[in-house]
């Protein structure tokens, strides 16, 4: 099992499908480059975490909320 699958399993998410590359389409915003996008997701995710650290199982909900907030109109 590769490292990302370990994190996915701990978060209760099935492993990545084999034979596919994963891509995330950024929200339509000309000022949002890759690094800025990742920074926004990370900051929003970690701001919502409980105080017990960065465990994948605690990041699932906050990461979903952070991503959803970037795609709202």
KEVEX-883503 format. One record per residue: chain; x, y, z of N, C-alpha, C in turn; residue number from 0. Coordinates in steps of 0.05 Angstrom, whole numbers, always signed. Atoms other than C-alpha are relative to their C-alpha. Layout:
N
@donu->A, n.px->X, n.py->Y, n.pz->Z, ca.px->X, ca.py->Y, ca.pz->Z, c.px->X, c.py->Y, c.pz->Z, marba->NUM
...
***
This chain:
73
@donu->A, n.px->+17, n.py->-24, n.pz->+0, ca.px->+0, ca.py->+0, ca.pz->+0, c.px->+18, c.py->+25, c.pz->+0, marba->0
@donu->A, n.px->-16, n.py->-25, n.pz->+0, ca.px->+29, ca.py->+68, ca.pz->-18, c.px->-10, c.py->+19, c.pz->+21, marba->1
@donu->A, n.px->+5, n.py->-17, n.pz->-23, ca.px->+31, ca.py->+124, ca.pz->+32, c.px->-27, c.py->+15, c.pz->-2, marba->2
@donu->A, n.px->+26, n.py->-14, n.pz->+2, ca.px->-30, ca.py->+162, ca.pz->+5, c.px->-23, c.py->-18, c.pz->+6, marba->3
@donu->A, n.px->+21, n.py->+19, n.pz->-6, ca.px->-72, ca.py->+99, ca.pz->+10, c.px->-2, c.py->-5, c.pz->+30, marba->4
@donu->A, n.px->+0, n.py->+3, n.pz->-30, ca.px->-52, ca.py->+93, ca.pz->+84, c.px->-16, c.py->+22, c.pz->+12, marba->5
@donu->A, n.px->+15, n.py->-23, n.pz->-10, ca.px->-78, ca.py->+163, ca.pz->+97, c.px->-29, c.py->-2, c.pz->-7, marba->6
@donu->A, n.px->+28, n.py->+3, n.pz->+8, ca.px->-141, ca.py->+149, ca.pz->+58, c.px->-14, c.py->-21, c.pz->+17, marba->7
@donu->A, n.px->+12, n.py->+21, n.pz->-16, ca.px->-154, ca.py->+85, ca.pz->+96, c.px->-5, c.py->+10, c.pz->+29, marba->8
@donu->A, n.px->+3, n.py->-10, n.pz->-27, ca.px->-144, ca.py->+120, ca.pz->+163, c.px->-24, c.py->+19, c.pz->+1, marba->9
@donu->A, n.px->+22, n.py->-19, n.pz->+1, ca.px->-195, ca.py->+172, ca.pz->+141, c.px->-26, c.py->-13, c.pz->-7, marba->10
@donu->A, n.px->+25, n.py->+14, n.pz->+7, ca.px->-245, ca.py->+118, ca.pz->+122, c.px->-8, c.py->+3, c.pz->-29, marba->11
@donu->A, n.px->+5, n.py->-4, n.pz->+29, ca.px->-238, ca.py->+131, ca.pz->+47, c.px->+13, c.py->-23, c.pz->-15, marba->12
@donu->A, n.px->-12, n.py->+22, n.pz->+15, ca.px->-227, ca.py->+75, ca.pz->-4, c.px->+26, c.py->+8, c.pz->-13, marba->13
@donu->A, n.px->-25, n.py->-6, n.pz->+13, ca.px->-158, ca.py->+70, ca.pz->-36, c.px->-4, c.py->+12, c.pz->-28, marba->14
@donu->A, n.px->+1, n.py->-12, n.pz->+27, ca.px->-142, ca.py->+108, ca.pz->-100, c.px->-4, c.py->-22, c.pz->-21, marba->15
@donu->A, n.px->+2, n.py->+20, n.pz->+21, ca.px->-165, ca.py->+71, ca.pz->-162, c.px->+26, c.py->-2, c.pz->-16, marba->16
@donu->A, n.px->-25, n.py->+5, n.pz->+15, ca.px->-106, ca.py->+40, ca.pz->-199, c.px->-3, c.py->+7, c.pz->-29, marba->17
@donu->A, n.px->+0, n.py->-7, n.pz->+28, ca.px->-88, ca.py->+64, ca.pz->-268, c.px->-11, c.py->+27, c.pz->-7, marba->18
@donu->A, n.px->+10, n.py->-27, n.pz->+5, ca.px->-114, ca.py->+135, ca.pz->-260, c.px->+17, c.py->+20, c.pz->+14, marba->19
@donu->A, n.px->-12, n.py->-23, n.pz->-13, ca.px->-82, ca.py->+201, ca.pz->-245, c.px->-22, c.py->+17, c.pz->+12, marba->20
@donu->A, n.px->+20, n.py->-17, n.pz->-13, ca.px->-118, ca.py->+247, ca.pz->-197, c.px->+6, c.py->+29, c.pz->-6, marba->21
@donu->A, n.px->-3, n.py->-29, n.pz->+5, ca.px->-129, ca.py->+319, ca.pz->-215, c.px->-23, c.py->+14, c.pz->+14, marba->22
@donu->A, n.px->+21, n.py->-17, n.pz->-12, ca.px->-167, ca.py->+374, ca.pz->-180, c.px->-2, c.py->+25, c.pz->-17, marba->23
@donu->A, n.px->+4, n.py->-25, n.pz->+15, ca.px->-197, ca.py->+429, ca.pz->-222, c.px->-4, c.py->+23, c.pz->+19, marba->24
@donu->A, n.px->+2, n.py->-23, n.pz->-18, ca.px->-186, ca.py->+495, ca.pz->-187, c.px->-26, c.py->+16, c.pz->-7, marba->25
@donu->A, n.px->+23, n.py->-18, n.pz->+6, ca.px->-245, ca.py->+543, ca.pz->-181, c.px->+8, c.py->+20, c.pz->-21, marba->26
@donu->A, n.px->-6, n.py->-19, n.pz->+21, ca.px->-251, ca.py->+592, ca.pz->-239, c.px->+7, c.py->+27, c.pz->+12, marba->27
@donu->A, n.px->-9, n.py->-25, n.pz->-12, ca.px->-209, ca.py->+649, ca.pz->-211, c.px->+28, c.py->+4, c.pz->-11, marba->28
@donu->A, n.px->-25, n.py->-5, n.pz->+13, ca.px->-152, ca.py->+679, ca.pz->-251, c.px->+23, c.py->+6, c.pz->+19, marba->29
@donu->A, n.px->-21, n.py->-6, n.pz->-19, ca.px->-114, ca.py->+700, ca.pz->-189, c.px->+8, c.py->-24, c.pz->+17, marba->30
@donu->A, n.px->-4, n.py->+23, n.pz->-16, ca.px->-113, ca.py->+630, ca.pz->-160, c.px->+19, c.py->-20, c.pz->-13, marba->31
@donu->A, n.px->-19, n.py->+20, n.pz->+12, ca.px->-49, ca.py->+592, ca.pz->-179, c.px->+1, c.py->-25, c.pz->+18, marba->32
@donu->A, n.px->+0, n.py->+25, n.pz->-14, ca.px->-33, ca.py->+522, ca.pz->-155, c.px->+9, c.py->+3, c.pz->+29, marba->33
@donu->A, n.px->-10, n.py->-3, n.pz->-27, ca.px->+7, ca.py->+542, ca.pz->-94, c.px->-19, c.py->+16, c.pz->+18, marba->34
@donu->A, n.px->+19, n.py->-16, n.pz->-16, ca.px->-44, ca.py->+594, ca.pz->-71, c.px->-24, c.py->-18, c.pz->+6, marba->35
@donu->A, n.px->+23, n.py->+18, n.pz->-4, ca.px->-100, ca.py->+542, ca.pz->-80, c.px->+6, c.py->-20, c.pz->+22, marba->36
@donu->A, n.px->-8, n.py->+19, n.pz->-20, ca.px->-63, ca.py->+490, ca.pz->-39, c.px->+2, c.py->+13, c.pz->+28, marba->37
@donu->A, n.px->-2, n.py->-15, n.pz->-26, ca.px->-48, ca.py->+542, ca.pz->+15, c.px->-27, c.py->+7, c.pz->+12, marba->38
@donu->A, n.px->+27, n.py->-6, n.pz->-10, ca.px->-121, ca.py->+563, ca.pz->+20, c.px->-14, c.py->-25, c.pz->+11, marba->39
@donu->A, n.px->+12, n.py->+25, n.pz->-9, ca.px->-144, ca.py->+491, ca.pz->+26, c.px->+13, c.py->-9, c.pz->+27, marba->40
@donu->A, n.px->-15, n.py->+8, n.pz->-24, ca.px->-90, ca.py->+475, ca.pz->+78, c.px->-8, c.py->+18, c.pz->+24, marba->41
@donu->A, n.px->+6, n.py->-18, n.pz->-22, ca.px->-104, ca.py->+537, ca.pz->+120, c.px->-29, c.py->-4, c.pz->+10, marba->42
@donu->A, n.px->+28, n.py->+4, n.pz->-8, ca.px->-180, ca.py->+527, ca.pz->+119, c.px->-4, c.py->-27, c.pz->+14, marba->43
@donu->A, n.px->+3, n.py->+27, n.pz->-12, ca.px->-172, ca.py->+453, ca.pz->+136, c.px->+11, c.py->+0, c.pz->+28, marba->44
@donu->A, n.px->-13, n.py->+1, n.pz->-27, ca.px->-123, ca.py->+461, ca.pz->+194, c.px->-14, c.py->+18, c.pz->+20, marba->45
@donu->A, n.px->+14, n.py->-18, n.pz->-18, ca.px->-163, ca.py->+519, ca.pz->+223, c.px->-24, c.py->-13, c.pz->+14, marba->46
@donu->A, n.px->+24, n.py->+13, n.pz->-10, ca.px->-222, ca.py->+472, ca.pz->+234, c.px->+7, c.py->-26, c.pz->+16, marba->47
@donu->A, n.px->-8, n.py->+25, n.pz->-13, ca.px->-182, ca.py->+414, ca.pz->+266, c.px->-3, c.py->+2, c.pz->+30, marba->48
@donu->A, n.px->-1, n.py->+1, n.pz->-30, ca.px->-191, ca.py->+393, ca.pz->+338, c.px->+29, c.py->+1, c.pz->+9, marba->49
@donu->A, n.px->-27, n.py->-4, n.pz->-10, ca.px->-130, ca.py->+402, ca.pz->+382, c.px->+17, c.py->-25, c.pz->+2, marba->50
@donu->A, n.px->-16, n.py->+25, n.pz->-3, ca.px->-107, ca.py->+329, ca.pz->+378, c.px->+18, c.py->-6, c.pz->-23, marba->51
@donu->A, n.px->-21, n.py->+4, n.pz->+21, ca.px->-63, ca.py->+338, ca.pz->+316, c.px->-11, c.py->-5, c.pz->-28, marba->52
@donu->A, n.px->+6, n.py->+4, n.pz->+28, ca.px->-61, ca.py->+325, ca.pz->+242, c.px->-3, c.py->-29, c.pz->-7, marba->53
@donu->A, n.px->+5, n.py->+28, n.pz->+7, ca.px->-91, ca.py->+256, ca.pz->+236, c.px->-20, c.py->+0, c.pz->-24, marba->54
@donu->A, n.px->+18, n.py->+1, n.pz->+23, ca.px->-124, ca.py->+238, ca.pz->+169, c.px->-29, c.py->-4, c.pz->+8, marba->55
@donu->A, n.px->+28, n.py->+5, n.pz->-8, ca.px->-186, ca.py->+214, ca.pz->+206, c.px->-14, c.py->+25, c.pz->+10, marba->56
@donu->A, n.px->+12, n.py->-25, n.pz->-9, ca.px->-196, ca.py->+284, ca.pz->+235, c.px->+0, c.py->+21, c.pz->-21, marba->57
@donu->A, n.px->-2, n.py->-21, n.pz->+22, ca.px->-180, ca.py->+321, ca.pz->+170, c.px->-22, c.py->-3, c.pz->-21, marba->58
@donu->A, n.px->+20, n.py->+5, n.pz->+22, ca.px->-235, ca.py->+290, ca.pz->+126, c.px->-22, c.py->+21, c.pz->-1, marba->59
@donu->A, n.px->+21, n.py->-20, n.pz->+0, ca.px->-292, ca.py->+335, ca.pz->+147, c.px->+9, c.py->+28, c.pz->-5, marba->60
@donu->A, n.px->-10, n.py->-27, n.pz->+5, ca.px->-252, ca.py->+399, ca.pz->+151, c.px->+10, c.py->+4, c.pz->-29, marba->61
@donu->A, n.px->-9, n.py->-2, n.pz->+28, ca.px->-220, ca.py->+385, ca.pz->+83, c.px->-23, c.py->+2, c.pz->-19, marba->62
@donu->A, n.px->+24, n.py->-2, n.pz->+17, ca.px->-288, ca.py->+373, ca.pz->+51, c.px->-12, c.py->+28, c.pz->+2, marba->63
@donu->A, n.px->+12, n.py->-27, n.pz->-4, ca.px->-314, ca.py->+438, ca.pz->+81, c.px->+18, c.py->+22, c.pz->-14, marba->64
@donu->A, n.px->-18, n.py->-19, n.pz->+12, ca.px->-252, ca.py->+476, ca.pz->+58, c.px->-2, c.py->+0, c.pz->-30, marba->65
@donu->A, n.px->+3, n.py->+1, n.pz->+29, ca.px->-257, ca.py->+451, ca.pz->-13, c.px->-27, c.py->+11, c.pz->-9, marba->66
@donu->A, n.px->+27, n.py->-9, n.pz->+7, ca.px->-332, ca.py->+464, ca.pz->-16, c.px->-1, c.py->+31, c.pz->+1, marba->67
@donu->A, n.px->+1, n.py->-30, n.pz->-3, ca.px->-322, ca.py->+536, ca.pz->+8, c.px->+14, c.py->+14, c.pz->-24, marba->68
@donu->A, n.px->-14, n.py->-13, n.pz->+23, ca.px->-275, ca.py->+550, ca.pz->-51, c.px->-16, c.py->-2, c.pz->-26, marba->69
@donu->A, n.px->+16, n.py->+3, n.pz->+24, ca.px->-326, ca.py->+527, ca.pz->-102, c.px->-28, c.py->+12, c.pz->+1, marba->70
@donu->A, n.px->+26, n.py->-13, n.pz->-2, ca.px->-387, ca.py->+564, ca.pz->-76, c.px->+1, c.py->+26, c.pz->-16, marba->71
@donu->A, n.px->+2, n.py->-25, n.pz->+16, ca.px->-411, ca.py->+622, ca.pz->-118, c.px->+0, c.py->+24, c.pz->+18, marba->72
***
